[in-house]
């Protein structure tokens, strides 16, 4: 009975997601072009890592393999979150067009409708680049594999995706107050994505504290990579990597608060 009830509740979401996927694949040439474009974005970001380590052997305590692992973990998590909720950064457009008002009259929760309103399959391209980089990093790095290490890799991907999704959701909630403040919120979402790709040792201490304990993007890739590779960082003990799920929970707590405050503040497209 419980399983059938859950299936009935999930049916509207499955229908919405399936319809969005079919709509995006309707125009195949455009769909393929979009995917190739996102592949290009992923390759361009990888090229930055390759160029840097083509000129230096070690940067921020990481060699090329370690930097590739950080790059891959952060990009897999960001690509997944971007695919699911990345379009929440379009909240100002939804608000101005009155589309949020239309969502309110439908039976599904507002956040659920926004999450399923634009499932961006074209971002699969960037995700594929990140997955290939992750496979290469995990197979070429000097890793002492154990069940705990494998579990940490899985937890890192899930928790990292949750952290980025929380950042997008929090940014969406703030957009109800800052309709013209996309640059401010993008500093935390896309800026956080860029910071997550770097060794935290390259940042001065104030920024390192900010990206670890305020906007916890250090938990997305760098801290887990330190534990997976068994590296020495006096400010990042290996046990801290296991706090990544806790960082995701705290990030979602703040995101839920931001979203609730934003939706309660919103009065309609007419002001």
QUIBELZI-V193986 format. One record per residue. N is the residue number from 0. RES is the residue in three letters. SS is DSSP state (hx for helix, st for strand, lp for the rest). PHI is phi in degrees with one decimal (* if undefined). PSI is psi in degrees with one decimal (* if undefined). Layout:
BEGIN
N&RES&SS&PHI&PSI, N&RES&SS&PHI&PSI
END
This chain:
BEGIN
0&UNK&lp&*&-45.0, 1&UNK&hx&-63.7&-39.8, 2&UNK&hx&-67.1&-40.3, 3&UNK&hx&-66.8&-37.3, 4&UNK&hx&-64.4&-43.0, 5&UNK&hx&-62.9&-40.3, 6&UNK&hx&-63.6&-39.8, 7&UNK&hx&-66.0&-37.8, 8&UNK&hx&-69.0&-34.4, 9&UNK&hx&-81.0&-13.9, 10&UNK&hx&-59.2&-46.1, 11&UNK&hx&-58.3&-36.8, 12&UNK&hx&-68.2&-40.8, 13&UNK&hx&-64.0&-40.2, 14&UNK&hx&-64.5&-43.4, 15&UNK&hx&-62.9&-47.9, 16&UNK&hx&-63.8&-40.8, 17&UNK&hx&-64.7&-39.4, 18&UNK&hx&-67.1&-39.1, 19&UNK&hx&-64.0&-42.8, 20&UNK&hx&-63.1&-44.4, 21&UNK&hx&-63.9&-38.4, 22&UNK&hx&-63.9&-39.9, 23&UNK&hx&-72.4&-29.6, 24&UNK&lp&-90.7&2.2, 25&UNK&lp&-63.9&-42.7, 26&UNK&lp&-102.0&93.1, 27&UNK&hx&-66.2&-39.4, 28&UNK&hx&-62.2&-45.0, 29&UNK&hx&-64.7&-40.0, 30&UNK&hx&-63.7&-45.2, 31&UNK&hx&-65.3&-39.5, 32&UNK&hx&-62.4&-42.1, 33&UNK&hx&-62.9&-42.0, 34&UNK&hx&-63.9&-43.3, 35&UNK&hx&-62.1&-34.8, 36&UNK&hx&-64.6&-42.7, 37&UNK&hx&-71.0&-31.1, 38&UNK&hx&-62.1&-41.4, 39&UNK&hx&-60.9&-38.8, 40&UNK&hx&-62.6&-45.2, 41&UNK&hx&-62.9&-41.9, 42&UNK&hx&-67.1&-36.3, 43&UNK&hx&-64.5&-40.4, 44&UNK&hx&-68.8&-37.6, 45&UNK&hx&-65.5&-37.7, 46&UNK&hx&-59.7&-34.8, 47&UNK&hx&-61.5&-43.4, 48&UNK&hx&-64.0&-44.7, 49&UNK&hx&-64.3&-42.0, 50&UNK&hx&-63.5&-42.6, 51&UNK&hx&-61.2&-48.4, 52&UNK&hx&-83.7&-2.7, 53&UNK&hx&-76.0&-20.3, 54&UNK&hx&-107.2&-21.1, 55&UNK&lp&-132.1&151.6, 56&UNK&lp&-85.2&-38.8, 57&UNK&lp&-136.7&136.6, 58&UNK&st&-141.6&124.5, 59&UNK&lp&62.5&32.7, 60&UNK&lp&80.6&3.1, 61&UNK&st&-117.8&137.8, 62&UNK&lp&-88.1&-172.5, 63&UNK&hx&-61.9&-41.0, 64&UNK&hx&-64.8&-42.1, 65&UNK&hx&-65.1&-42.3, 66&UNK&hx&-64.6&-36.0, 67&UNK&hx&-65.3&-37.8, 68&UNK&hx&-65.5&-43.6, 69&UNK&hx&-62.3&-45.8, 70&UNK&hx&-58.4&-46.0, 71&UNK&hx&-67.6&-46.8, 72&UNK&hx&-60.3&-44.8, 73&UNK&hx&-67.5&-38.3, 74&UNK&hx&-74.6&-34.8, 75&UNK&hx&-61.8&-47.6, 76&UNK&hx&-63.9&-44.6, 77&UNK&hx&-67.9&-40.2, 78&UNK&hx&-63.5&-40.9, 79&UNK&hx&-64.9&-45.9, 80&UNK&hx&-65.6&-39.4, 81&UNK&hx&-64.4&-37.2, 82&UNK&hx&-65.2&-37.7, 83&UNK&hx&-84.6&-46.7, 84&UNK&hx&-132.0&8.3, 85&UNK&hx&-60.2&-27.2, 86&UNK&hx&-74.0&-2.0, 87&UNK&hx&-65.7&-17.0, 88&UNK&hx&-74.0&-1.7, 89&UNK&hx&-93.9&13.6, 90&UNK&hx&-53.8&-41.0, 91&UNK&hx&-57.7&-38.0, 92&UNK&hx&-66.9&-42.1, 93&UNK&hx&-62.1&-40.1, 94&UNK&hx&-66.9&-47.9, 95&UNK&hx&-64.0&-35.6, 96&UNK&lp&-80.0&-5.8, 97&UNK&lp&76.6&11.9, 98&UNK&hx&-70.1&-30.0, 99&UNK&hx&-62.4&-39.4, 100&UNK&hx&-61.3&-39.1, 101&UNK&hx&-65.9&-36.3, 102&UNK&hx&-64.0&-35.0, 103&UNK&hx&-65.0&-27.6, 104&UNK&lp&-85.2&-2.7, 105&UNK&lp&-92.7&157.1, 106&UNK&lp&-73.4&-19.7, 107&UNK&lp&-81.7&153.0, 108&UNK&lp&-58.8&148.7, 109&UNK&hx&-58.3&-47.4, 110&UNK&hx&-63.0&-39.3, 111&UNK&hx&-62.6&-42.4, 112&UNK&hx&-65.3&-40.5, 113&UNK&hx&-66.7&-37.0, 114&UNK&hx&-67.1&-32.7, 115&UNK&hx&-99.2&-0.1, 116&UNK&lp&-75.5&-22.5, 117&UNK&lp&-151.2&64.6, 118&UNK&lp&-66.7&109.5, 119&UNK&lp&-89.7&87.9, 120&UNK&hx&-67.7&-21.8, 121&UNK&hx&-61.9&-20.8, 122&UNK&hx&-76.4&-1.1, 123&UNK&hx&-60.0&-30.2, 124&UNK&hx&-59.6&-49.4, 125&UNK&hx&-65.3&-36.8, 126&UNK&hx&-64.1&-38.9, 127&UNK&hx&-64.6&-39.8, 128&UNK&hx&-62.0&-43.6, 129&UNK&hx&-65.2&-39.1, 130&UNK&hx&-66.7&-40.0, 131&UNK&hx&-63.6&-44.1, 132&UNK&hx&-61.6&-38.7, 133&UNK&hx&-65.9&-42.4, 134&UNK&hx&-61.9&-42.8, 135&UNK&hx&-64.8&-44.0, 136&UNK&hx&-63.6&-43.8, 137&UNK&hx&-70.3&-27.6, 138&UNK&hx&-89.2&-22.8, 139&UNK&hx&-101.3&-20.5, 140&UNK&lp&-74.3&155.6, 141&UNK&lp&-84.5&86.9, 142&UNK&lp&-115.0&129.8, 143&UNK&lp&-85.2&91.6, 144&UNK&lp&-69.2&140.1, 145&UNK&lp&-155.0&166.5, 146&UNK&hx&-56.5&-36.1, 147&UNK&hx&-65.8&-39.8, 148&UNK&hx&-65.0&-45.2, 149&UNK&hx&-61.8&-40.5, 150&UNK&hx&-63.8&-38.6, 151&UNK&hx&-64.6&-39.2, 152&UNK&hx&-61.2&-46.1, 153&UNK&hx&-64.5&-46.2, 154&UNK&hx&-61.8&-36.3, 155&UNK&hx&-64.2&-45.3, 156&UNK&hx&-64.4&-45.3, 157&UNK&hx&-65.4&-48.2, 158&UNK&hx&-69.3&-37.8, 159&UNK&hx&-63.1&-41.7, 160&UNK&hx&-61.7&-41.2, 161&UNK&hx&-64.7&-37.8, 162&UNK&hx&-64.4&-47.6, 163&UNK&hx&-65.5&-38.4, 164&UNK&hx&-62.6&-37.6, 165&UNK&hx&-65.0&-39.6, 166&UNK&hx&-63.4&-42.6, 167&UNK&hx&-62.8&-40.9, 168&UNK&hx&-67.9&-42.7, 169&UNK&hx&-62.1&-41.4, 170&UNK&hx&-63.0&-38.7, 171&UNK&hx&-63.2&-39.6, 172&UNK&hx&-65.2&-38.9, 173&UNK&hx&-66.7&-26.4, 174&UNK&lp&-67.0&-19.4, 175&UNK&lp&-66.6&-26.0, 176&UNK&lp&-94.3&-35.7, 177&UNK&lp&-114.5&72.1, 178&UNK&lp&-60.8&-32.9, 179&UNK&lp&-105.6&25.4, 180&UNK&lp&-113.3&36.4, 181&UNK&hx&-61.3&-34.2, 182&UNK&hx&-64.4&-34.2, 183&UNK&hx&-66.7&-48.2, 184&UNK&hx&-71.9&-32.4, 185&UNK&hx&-64.2&-25.3, 186&UNK&hx&-62.5&-29.7, 187&UNK&hx&-90.0&-33.0, 188&UNK&hx&-82.7&-66.4, 189&UNK&hx&-73.7&-33.5, 190&UNK&hx&-65.5&-39.9, 191&UNK&hx&-64.1&-36.5, 192&UNK&hx&-62.4&-43.5, 193&UNK&hx&-66.6&-40.5, 194&UNK&hx&-65.3&-33.8, 195&UNK&hx&-67.8&-22.1, 196&UNK&lp&-80.8&-8.5, 197&UNK&lp&-104.3&155.7, 198&UNK&lp&-66.3&131.1, 199&UNK&hx&-68.6&-13.8, 200&UNK&hx&-71.8&-15.5, 201&UNK&hx&-80.7&-11.8, 202&UNK&lp&-92.8&146.7, 203&UNK&lp&-65.6&160.3, 204&UNK&hx&-54.3&-43.4, 205&UNK&hx&-60.3&-42.3, 206&UNK&hx&-68.7&-36.7, 207&UNK&hx&-64.1&-40.3, 208&UNK&hx&-65.1&-40.2, 209&UNK&hx&-62.7&-46.7, 210&UNK&hx&-79.1&-2.1, 211&UNK&hx&-106.5&-45.0, 212&UNK&hx&-112.2&-14.0, 213&UNK&hx&-101.5&-61.7, 214&UNK&lp&-109.7&100.3, 215&UNK&lp&-79.1&51.5, 216&UNK&hx&-75.1&-18.0, 217&UNK&hx&-63.2&-27.3, 218&UNK&hx&-75.5&-13.9, 219&UNK&lp&-70.8&-41.1, 220&UNK&lp&-142.6&-47.3, 221&UNK&hx&-64.9&-52.4, 222&UNK&hx&-61.7&-44.4, 223&UNK&hx&-61.6&-38.1, 224&UNK&hx&-63.6&-38.4, 225&UNK&hx&-59.8&-41.4, 226&UNK&hx&-73.0&-41.2, 227&UNK&hx&-64.8&-40.8, 228&UNK&hx&-89.1&-4.9, 229&UNK&lp&55.8&53.3, 230&UNK&lp&-93.0&164.1, 231&UNK&lp&-100.7&120.2, 232&UNK&lp&-144.3&109.6, 233&UNK&lp&-60.5&-24.2, 234&UNK&lp&-96.1&-0.3, 235&UNK&lp&-137.6&76.4, 236&UNK&lp&-62.0&151.4, 237&UNK&hx&-62.5&-30.0, 238&UNK&hx&-65.9&-21.2, 239&UNK&hx&-65.1&-26.2, 240&UNK&hx&-62.6&-30.5, 241&UNK&hx&-74.8&-6.2, 242&UNK&hx&-88.4&2.8, 243&UNK&hx&-58.2&-44.5, 244&UNK&hx&-60.2&-35.9, 245&UNK&hx&-65.3&-41.0, 246&UNK&hx&-61.0&-38.6, 247&UNK&hx&-64.7&-41.4, 248&UNK&hx&-64.1&-43.3, 249&UNK&hx&-65.1&-39.7, 250&UNK&hx&-62.9&-41.2, 251&UNK&hx&-70.3&-30.4, 252&UNK&hx&-62.0&-44.6, 253&UNK&hx&-68.5&-36.8, 254&UNK&hx&-65.1&-42.3, 255&UNK&hx&-62.9&-39.6, 256&UNK&hx&-64.3&-45.5, 257&UNK&hx&-60.5&-43.5, 258&UNK&hx&-65.5&-42.1, 259&UNK&hx&-64.4&-45.1, 260&UNK&hx&-63.2&-40.3, 261&UNK&hx&-65.8&-45.7, 262&UNK&hx&-69.1&-32.0, 263&UNK&hx&-71.9&-29.7, 264&UNK&hx&-74.5&-30.5, 265&UNK&lp&-67.8&132.5, 266&UNK&lp&-116.0&-9.1, 267&UNK&lp&129.0&163.1, 268&UNK&lp&-64.5&-20.7, 269&UNK&lp&-83.9&-1.4, 270&UNK&lp&106.7&*
END
